């Protein structure tokens, strides 16, 4: 008999060095303390923390201490694309950089689910960048605070944006 996946569960796909395993987490949509970082906030936190506002830094530190800090999986792809286009130099090999970023904060990686995909294409997300739409929809789906400097995202009424 096949087990059904738990509804509303998300998986952390941060792999410890060489393990290749994903561990299930108990964090579910609607948990009030979850904080999602957009791609720029993730990069600033890792490489240029002075570019974060004091409010964003406090939110990140607090969420890290609680173990409630996350990003959309598309942010990892965006970082990889920035490196490939020579628009970002992480100073180390890309895979190692991504693992380091994830492990430094105990970052939970949120996958794109069918619900997030549908939210991201809806009229309430008018942002032209598909990745930003997915990130905003991820925060909305999880009822999480979103750390973002993006002016278009900060205009959204359906998400609490911290910057």
MODELLER restraints for C-alpha pairs under 7 A, 6 or more apart:
rsr = mdl.restraints
at = mdl.atoms
rsr.add(forms.Gaussian(group=physical.xy_distance, feature=features.Distance(at['CA:8:A'], at['CA:28:A']), mean=5.79, stdev=0.5))
rsr.add(forms.Gaussian(group=physical.xy_distance, feature=features.Distance(at['CA:8:A'], at['CA:29:A']), mean=6.57, stdev=0.5))
rsr.add(forms.Gaussian(group=physical.xy_distance, feature=features.Distance(at['CA:9:A'], at['CA:25:A']), mean=6.92, stdev=0.5))
rsr.add(forms.Gaussian(group=physical.xy_distance, feature=features.Distance(at['CA:9:A'], at['CA:26:A']), mean=6.66, stdev=0.5))
rsr.add(forms.Gaussian(group=physical.xy_distance, feature=features.Distance(at['CA:9:A'], at['CA:27:A']), mean=6.79, stdev=0.5))
rsr.add(forms.Gaussian(group=physical.xy_distance, feature=features.Distance(at['CA:9:A'], at['CA:28:A']), mean=5.54, stdev=0.5))
rsr.add(forms.Gaussian(group=physical.xy_distance, feature=features.Distance(at['CA:10:A'], at['CA:24:A']), mean=6.79, stdev=0.5))
rsr.add(forms.Gaussian(group=physical.xy_distance, feature=features.Distance(at['CA:10:A'], at['CA:25:A']), mean=6.36, stdev=0.5))
rsr.add(forms.Gaussian(group=physical.xy_distance, feature=features.Distance(at['CA:10:A'], at['CA:28:A']), mean=6.90, stdev=0.5))
rsr.add(forms.Gaussian(group=physical.xy_distance, feature=features.Distance(at['CA:10:A'], at['CA:110:A']), mean=6.53, stdev=0.5))
rsr.add(forms.Gaussian(group=physical.xy_distance, feature=features.Distance(at['CA:11:A'], at['CA:22:A']), mean=6.74, stdev=0.5))
rsr.add(forms.Gaussian(group=physical.xy_distance, feature=features.Distance(at['CA:11:A'], at['CA:23:A']), mean=6.31, stdev=0.5))
rsr.add(forms.Gaussian(group=physical.xy_distance, feature=features.Distance(at['CA:11:A'], at['CA:24:A']), mean=4.81, stdev=0.5))
rsr.add(forms.Gaussian(group=physical.xy_distance, feature=features.Distance(at['CA:11:A'], at['CA:25:A']), mean=5.78, stdev=0.5))
rsr.add(forms.Gaussian(group=physical.xy_distance, feature=features.Distance(at['CA:11:A'], at['CA:110:A']), mean=6.83, stdev=0.5))
rsr.add(forms.Gaussian(group=physical.xy_distance, feature=features.Distance(at['CA:12:A'], at['CA:22:A']), mean=5.83, stdev=0.5))
rsr.add(forms.Gaussian(group=physical.xy_distance, feature=features.Distance(at['CA:12:A'], at['CA:23:A']), mean=5.76, stdev=0.5))
rsr.add(forms.Gaussian(group=physical.xy_distance, feature=features.Distance(at['CA:12:A'], at['CA:24:A']), mean=6.22, stdev=0.5))
rsr.add(forms.Gaussian(group=physical.xy_distance, feature=features.Distance(at['CA:12:A'], at['CA:25:A']), mean=6.57, stdev=0.5))
rsr.add(forms.Gaussian(group=physical.xy_distance, feature=features.Distance(at['CA:12:A'], at['CA:108:A']), mean=5.17, stdev=0.5))
rsr.add(forms.Gaussian(group=physical.xy_distance, feature=features.Distance(at['CA:12:A'], at['CA:109:A']), mean=5.19, stdev=0.5))
rsr.add(forms.Gaussian(group=physical.xy_distance, feature=features.Distance(at['CA:12:A'], at['CA:110:A']), mean=6.93, stdev=0.5))
rsr.add(forms.Gaussian(group=physical.xy_distance, feature=features.Distance(at['CA:13:A'], at['CA:22:A']), mean=4.71, stdev=0.5))
rsr.add(forms.Gaussian(group=physical.xy_distance, feature=features.Distance(at['CA:13:A'], at['CA:23:A']), mean=6.92, stdev=0.5))
rsr.add(forms.Gaussian(group=physical.xy_distance, feature=features.Distance(at['CA:13:A'], at['CA:109:A']), mean=5.95, stdev=0.5))
rsr.add(forms.Gaussian(group=physical.xy_distance, feature=features.Distance(at['CA:14:A'], at['CA:22:A']), mean=6.75, stdev=0.5))
rsr.add(forms.Gaussian(group=physical.xy_distance, feature=features.Distance(at['CA:14:A'], at['CA:102:A']), mean=6.44, stdev=0.5))
rsr.add(forms.Gaussian(group=physical.xy_distance, feature=features.Distance(at['CA:14:A'], at['CA:108:A']), mean=6.97, stdev=0.5))
rsr.add(forms.Gaussian(group=physical.xy_distance, feature=features.Distance(at['CA:14:A'], at['CA:109:A']), mean=6.72, stdev=0.5))
rsr.add(forms.Gaussian(group=physical.xy_distance, feature=features.Distance(at['CA:15:A'], at['CA:21:A']), mean=5.91, stdev=0.5))
rsr.add(forms.Gaussian(group=physical.xy_distance, feature=features.Distance(at['CA:15:A'], at['CA:22:A']), mean=6.37, stdev=0.5))
rsr.add(forms.Gaussian(group=physical.xy_distance, feature=features.Distance(at['CA:28:A'], at['CA:142:A']), mean=6.99, stdev=0.5))
rsr.add(forms.Gaussian(group=physical.xy_distance, feature=features.Distance(at['CA:29:A'], at['CA:141:A']), mean=6.35, stdev=0.5))
rsr.add(forms.Gaussian(group=physical.xy_distance, feature=features.Distance(at['CA:29:A'], at['CA:142:A']), mean=3.83, stdev=0.5))
rsr.add(forms.Gaussian(group=physical.xy_distance, feature=features.Distance(at['CA:29:A'], at['CA:143:A']), mean=6.15, stdev=0.5))
rsr.add(forms.Gaussian(group=physical.xy_distance, feature=features.Distance(at['CA:30:A'], at['CA:142:A']), mean=5.34, stdev=0.5))
rsr.add(forms.Gaussian(group=physical.xy_distance, feature=features.Distance(at['CA:30:A'], at['CA:143:A']), mean=4.90, stdev=0.5))
rsr.add(forms.Gaussian(group=physical.xy_distance, feature=features.Distance(at['CA:32:A'], at['CA:144:A']), mean=6.60, stdev=0.5))
rsr.add(forms.Gaussian(group=physical.xy_distance, feature=features.Distance(at['CA:33:A'], at['CA:68:A']), mean=6.36, stdev=0.5))
rsr.add(forms.Gaussian(group=physical.xy_distance, feature=features.Distance(at['CA:33:A'], at['CA:144:A']), mean=6.99, stdev=0.5))
rsr.add(forms.Gaussian(group=physical.xy_distance, feature=features.Distance(at['CA:34:A'], at['CA:63:A']), mean=6.89, stdev=0.5))
rsr.add(forms.Gaussian(group=physical.xy_distance, feature=features.Distance(at['CA:34:A'], at['CA:68:A']), mean=4.76, stdev=0.5))
rsr.add(forms.Gaussian(group=physical.xy_distance, feature=features.Distance(at['CA:34:A'], at['CA:69:A']), mean=5.98, stdev=0.5))
rsr.add(forms.Gaussian(group=physical.xy_distance, feature=features.Distance(at['CA:34:A'], at['CA:144:A']), mean=5.02, stdev=0.5))
rsr.add(forms.Gaussian(group=physical.xy_distance, feature=features.Distance(at['CA:34:A'], at['CA:145:A']), mean=6.53, stdev=0.5))
rsr.add(forms.Gaussian(group=physical.xy_distance, feature=features.Distance(at['CA:35:A'], at['CA:63:A']), mean=6.24, stdev=0.5))
rsr.add(forms.Gaussian(group=physical.xy_distance, feature=features.Distance(at['CA:35:A'], at['CA:68:A']), mean=6.24, stdev=0.5))
rsr.add(forms.Gaussian(group=physical.xy_distance, feature=features.Distance(at['CA:35:A'], at['CA:69:A']), mean=5.01, stdev=0.5))
rsr.add(forms.Gaussian(group=physical.xy_distance, feature=features.Distance(at['CA:35:A'], at['CA:70:A']), mean=6.10, stdev=0.5))
rsr.add(forms.Gaussian(group=physical.xy_distance, feature=features.Distance(at['CA:35:A'], at['CA:144:A']), mean=5.36, stdev=0.5))
rsr.add(forms.Gaussian(group=physical.xy_distance, feature=features.Distance(at['CA:35:A'], at['CA:145:A']), mean=4.78, stdev=0.5))
rsr.add(forms.Gaussian(group=physical.xy_distance, feature=features.Distance(at['CA:35:A'], at['CA:146:A']), mean=5.86, stdev=0.5))
rsr.add(forms.Gaussian(group=physical.xy_distance, feature=features.Distance(at['CA:36:A'], at['CA:69:A']), mean=6.06, stdev=0.5))
rsr.add(forms.Gaussian(group=physical.xy_distance, feature=features.Distance(at['CA:36:A'], at['CA:70:A']), mean=4.72, stdev=0.5))
rsr.add(forms.Gaussian(group=physical.xy_distance, feature=features.Distance(at['CA:36:A'], at['CA:71:A']), mean=5.01, stdev=0.5))
rsr.add(forms.Gaussian(group=physical.xy_distance, feature=features.Distance(at['CA:36:A'], at['CA:139:A']), mean=6.17, stdev=0.5))
rsr.add(forms.Gaussian(group=physical.xy_distance, feature=features.Distance(at['CA:36:A'], at['CA:144:A']), mean=6.41, stdev=0.5))
rsr.add(forms.Gaussian(group=physical.xy_distance, feature=features.Distance(at['CA:36:A'], at['CA:145:A']), mean=6.11, stdev=0.5))
rsr.add(forms.Gaussian(group=physical.xy_distance, feature=features.Distance(at['CA:36:A'], at['CA:146:A']), mean=4.81, stdev=0.5))
rsr.add(forms.Gaussian(group=physical.xy_distance, feature=features.Distance(at['CA:36:A'], at['CA:147:A']), mean=6.16, stdev=0.5))
rsr.add(forms.Gaussian(group=physical.xy_distance, feature=features.Distance(at['CA:37:A'], at['CA:70:A']), mean=6.34, stdev=0.5))
rsr.add(forms.Gaussian(group=physical.xy_distance, feature=features.Distance(at['CA:37:A'], at['CA:71:A']), mean=5.16, stdev=0.5))
rsr.add(forms.Gaussian(group=physical.xy_distance, feature=features.Distance(at['CA:37:A'], at['CA:146:A']), mean=5.82, stdev=0.5))
rsr.add(forms.Gaussian(group=physical.xy_distance, feature=features.Distance(at['CA:37:A'], at['CA:147:A']), mean=4.79, stdev=0.5))
rsr.add(forms.Gaussian(group=physical.xy_distance, feature=features.Distance(at['CA:37:A'], at['CA:148:A']), mean=6.74, stdev=0.5))
rsr.add(forms.Gaussian(group=physical.xy_distance, feature=features.Distance(at['CA:38:A'], at['CA:71:A']), mean=6.52, stdev=0.5))
rsr.add(forms.Gaussian(group=physical.xy_distance, feature=features.Distance(at['CA:38:A'], at['CA:75:A']), mean=6.93, stdev=0.5))
rsr.add(forms.Gaussian(group=physical.xy_distance, feature=features.Distance(at['CA:38:A'], at['CA:135:A']), mean=6.37, stdev=0.5))
rsr.add(forms.Gaussian(group=physical.xy_distance, feature=features.Distance(at['CA:38:A'], at['CA:147:A']), mean=6.08, stdev=0.5))
rsr.add(forms.Gaussian(group=physical.xy_distance, feature=features.Distance(at['CA:38:A'], at['CA:148:A']), mean=5.65, stdev=0.5))
rsr.add(forms.Gaussian(group=physical.xy_distance, feature=features.Distance(at['CA:39:A'], at['CA:75:A']), mean=4.99, stdev=0.5))
rsr.add(forms.Gaussian(group=physical.xy_distance, feature=features.Distance(at['CA:41:A'], at['CA:147:A']), mean=6.39, stdev=0.5))
rsr.add(forms.Gaussian(group=physical.xy_distance, feature=features.Distance(at['CA:41:A'], at['CA:148:A']), mean=6.05, stdev=0.5))
rsr.add(forms.Gaussian(group=physical.xy_distance, feature=features.Distance(at['CA:44:A'], at['CA:51:A']), mean=6.06, stdev=0.5))
rsr.add(forms.Gaussian(group=physical.xy_distance, feature=features.Distance(at['CA:44:A'], at['CA:52:A']), mean=6.42, stdev=0.5))
rsr.add(forms.Gaussian(group=physical.xy_distance, feature=features.Distance(at['CA:46:A'], at['CA:101:A']), mean=6.41, stdev=0.5))
rsr.add(forms.Gaussian(group=physical.xy_distance, feature=features.Distance(at['CA:53:A'], at['CA:163:A']), mean=6.09, stdev=0.5))
rsr.add(forms.Gaussian(group=physical.xy_distance, feature=features.Distance(at['CA:55:A'], at['CA:163:A']), mean=6.12, stdev=0.5))
rsr.add(forms.Gaussian(group=physical.xy_distance, feature=features.Distance(at['CA:56:A'], at['CA:147:A']), mean=6.34, stdev=0.5))
rsr.add(forms.Gaussian(group=physical.xy_distance, feature=features.Distance(at['CA:56:A'], at['CA:162:A']), mean=5.95, stdev=0.5))
rsr.add(forms.Gaussian(group=physical.xy_distance, feature=features.Distance(at['CA:56:A'], at['CA:163:A']), mean=5.04, stdev=0.5))
rsr.add(forms.Gaussian(group=physical.xy_distance, feature=features.Distance(at['CA:63:A'], at['CA:69:A']), mean=5.16, stdev=0.5))
rsr.add(forms.Gaussian(group=physical.xy_distance, feature=features.Distance(at['CA:64:A'], at['CA:105:A']), mean=5.81, stdev=0.5))
rsr.add(forms.Gaussian(group=physical.xy_distance, feature=features.Distance(at['CA:64:A'], at['CA:106:A']), mean=6.94, stdev=0.5))
rsr.add(forms.Gaussian(group=physical.xy_distance, feature=features.Distance(at['CA:67:A'], at['CA:106:A']), mean=6.63, stdev=0.5))
rsr.add(forms.Gaussian(group=physical.xy_distance, feature=features.Distance(at['CA:69:A'], at['CA:107:A']), mean=5.46, stdev=0.5))
rsr.add(forms.Gaussian(group=physical.xy_distance, feature=features.Distance(at['CA:69:A'], at['CA:108:A']), mean=6.22, stdev=0.5))
rsr.add(forms.Gaussian(group=physical.xy_distance, feature=features.Distance(at['CA:70:A'], at['CA:107:A']), mean=5.03, stdev=0.5))
rsr.add(forms.Gaussian(group=physical.xy_distance, feature=features.Distance(at['CA:70:A'], at['CA:108:A']), mean=4.37, stdev=0.5))
rsr.add(forms.Gaussian(group=physical.xy_distance, feature=features.Distance(at['CA:70:A'], at['CA:109:A']), mean=5.71, stdev=0.5))
rsr.add(forms.Gaussian(group=physical.xy_distance, feature=features.Distance(at['CA:70:A'], at['CA:110:A']), mean=6.75, stdev=0.5))
rsr.add(forms.Gaussian(group=physical.xy_distance, feature=features.Distance(at['CA:71:A'], at['CA:108:A']), mean=6.47, stdev=0.5))
rsr.add(forms.Gaussian(group=physical.xy_distance, feature=features.Distance(at['CA:71:A'], at['CA:109:A']), mean=5.34, stdev=0.5))
rsr.add(forms.Gaussian(group=physical.xy_distance, feature=features.Distance(at['CA:71:A'], at['CA:110:A']), mean=5.95, stdev=0.5))
rsr.add(forms.Gaussian(group=physical.xy_distance, feature=features.Distance(at['CA:72:A'], at['CA:109:A']), mean=5.76, stdev=0.5))
rsr.add(forms.Gaussian(group=physical.xy_distance, feature=features.Distance(at['CA:72:A'], at['CA:110:A']), mean=4.69, stdev=0.5))
rsr.add(forms.Gaussian(group=physical.xy_distance, feature=features.Distance(at['CA:72:A'], at['CA:111:A']), mean=6.17, stdev=0.5))
rsr.add(forms.Gaussian(group=physical.xy_distance, feature=features.Distance(at['CA:72:A'], at['CA:135:A']), mean=5.80, stdev=0.5))
rsr.add(forms.Gaussian(group=physical.xy_distance, feature=features.Distance(at['CA:72:A'], at['CA:138:A']), mean=6.70, stdev=0.5))
rsr.add(forms.Gaussian(group=physical.xy_distance, feature=features.Distance(at['CA:73:A'], at['CA:109:A']), mean=5.54, stdev=0.5))
rsr.add(forms.Gaussian(group=physical.xy_distance, feature=features.Distance(at['CA:73:A'], at['CA:110:A']), mean=5.58, stdev=0.5))
rsr.add(forms.Gaussian(group=physical.xy_distance, feature=features.Distance(at['CA:73:A'], at['CA:111:A']), mean=5.37, stdev=0.5))
rsr.add(forms.Gaussian(group=physical.xy_distance, feature=features.Distance(at['CA:74:A'], at['CA:131:A']), mean=6.45, stdev=0.5))
rsr.add(forms.Gaussian(group=physical.xy_distance, feature=features.Distance(at['CA:82:A'], at['CA:88:A']), mean=5.39, stdev=0.5))
rsr.add(forms.Gaussian(group=physical.xy_distance, feature=features.Distance(at['CA:83:A'], at['CA:89:A']), mean=6.10, stdev=0.5))
rsr.add(forms.Gaussian(group=physical.xy_distance, feature=features.Distance(at['CA:90:A'], at['CA:97:A']), mean=6.52, stdev=0.5))
rsr.add(forms.Gaussian(group=physical.xy_distance, feature=features.Distance(at['CA:116:A'], at['CA:134:A']), mean=6.80, stdev=0.5))
rsr.add(forms.Gaussian(group=physical.xy_distance, feature=features.Distance(at['CA:116:A'], at['CA:137:A']), mean=5.57, stdev=0.5))
rsr.add(forms.Gaussian(group=physical.xy_distance, feature=features.Distance(at['CA:116:A'], at['CA:138:A']), mean=5.76, stdev=0.5))
rsr.add(forms.Gaussian(group=physical.xy_distance, feature=features.Distance(at['CA:116:A'], at['CA:141:A']), mean=6.39, stdev=0.5))
rsr.add(forms.Gaussian(group=physical.xy_distance, feature=features.Distance(at['CA:117:A'], at['CA:134:A']), mean=6.95, stdev=0.5))
rsr.add(forms.Gaussian(group=physical.xy_distance, feature=features.Distance(at['CA:119:A'], at['CA:137:A']), mean=5.59, stdev=0.5))
rsr.add(forms.Gaussian(group=physical.xy_distance, feature=features.Distance(at['CA:120:A'], at['CA:133:A']), mean=5.11, stdev=0.5))
rsr.add(forms.Gaussian(group=physical.xy_distance, feature=features.Distance(at['CA:120:A'], at['CA:134:A']), mean=5.19, stdev=0.5))
rsr.add(forms.Gaussian(group=physical.xy_distance, feature=features.Distance(at['CA:120:A'], at['CA:137:A']), mean=5.15, stdev=0.5))
rsr.add(forms.Gaussian(group=physical.xy_distance, feature=features.Distance(at['CA:125:A'], at['CA:133:A']), mean=6.09, stdev=0.5))
rsr.add(forms.Gaussian(group=physical.xy_distance, feature=features.Distance(at['CA:127:A'], at['CA:133:A']), mean=6.08, stdev=0.5))
rsr.add(forms.Gaussian(group=physical.xy_distance, feature=features.Distance(at['CA:127:A'], at['CA:152:A']), mean=6.49, stdev=0.5))
rsr.add(forms.Gaussian(group=physical.xy_distance, feature=features.Distance(at['CA:139:A'], at['CA:145:A']), mean=6.49, stdev=0.5))
rsr.add(forms.Gaussian(group=physical.xy_distance, feature=features.Distance(at['CA:139:A'], at['CA:146:A']), mean=6.01, stdev=0.5))
rsr.add(forms.Gaussian(group=physical.xy_distance, feature=features.Distance(at['CA:140:A'], at['CA:158:A']), mean=6.93, stdev=0.5))
rsr.add(forms.Gaussian(group=physical.xy_distance, feature=features.Distance(at['CA:140:A'], at['CA:159:A']), mean=5.78, stdev=0.5))
rsr.add(forms.Gaussian(group=physical.xy_distance, feature=features.Distance(at['CA:145:A'], at['CA:159:A']), mean=6.83, stdev=0.5))
rsr.add(forms.Gaussian(group=physical.xy_distance, feature=features.Distance(at['CA:145:A'], at['CA:160:A']), mean=5.05, stdev=0.5))
rsr.add(forms.Gaussian(group=physical.xy_distance, feature=features.Distance(at['CA:145:A'], at['CA:161:A']), mean=5.77, stdev=0.5))
rsr.add(forms.Gaussian(group=physical.xy_distance, feature=features.Distance(at['CA:145:A'], at['CA:162:A']), mean=6.83, stdev=0.5))
rsr.add(forms.Gaussian(group=physical.xy_distance, feature=features.Distance(at['CA:146:A'], at['CA:160:A']), mean=6.27, stdev=0.5))
rsr.add(forms.Gaussian(group=physical.xy_distance, feature=features.Distance(at['CA:146:A'], at['CA:161:A']), mean=4.75, stdev=0.5))
rsr.add(forms.Gaussian(group=physical.xy_distance, feature=features.Distance(at['CA:146:A'], at['CA:162:A']), mean=6.01, stdev=0.5))
rsr.add(forms.Gaussian(group=physical.xy_distance, feature=features.Distance(at['CA:147:A'], at['CA:161:A']), mean=5.86, stdev=0.5))
rsr.add(forms.Gaussian(group=physical.xy_distance, feature=features.Distance(at['CA:147:A'], at['CA:162:A']), mean=4.90, stdev=0.5))
rsr.add(forms.Gaussian(group=physical.xy_distance, feature=features.Distance(at['CA:147:A'], at['CA:163:A']), mean=6.02, stdev=0.5))
rsr.add(forms.Gaussian(group=physical.xy_distance, feature=features.Distance(at['CA:148:A'], at['CA:161:A']), mean=6.49, stdev=0.5))
rsr.add(forms.Gaussian(group=physical.xy_distance, feature=features.Distance(at['CA:148:A'], at['CA:162:A']), mean=6.37, stdev=0.5))
rsr.add(forms.Gaussian(group=physical.xy_distance, feature=features.Distance(at['CA:148:A'], at['CA:163:A']), mean=5.86, stdev=0.5))
rsr.add(forms.Gaussian(group=physical.xy_distance, feature=features.Distance(at['CA:149:A'], at['CA:163:A']), mean=5.78, stdev=0.5))
rsr.add(forms.Gaussian(group=physical.xy_distance, feature=features.Distance(at['CA:154:A'], at['CA:161:A']), mean=5.76, stdev=0.5))
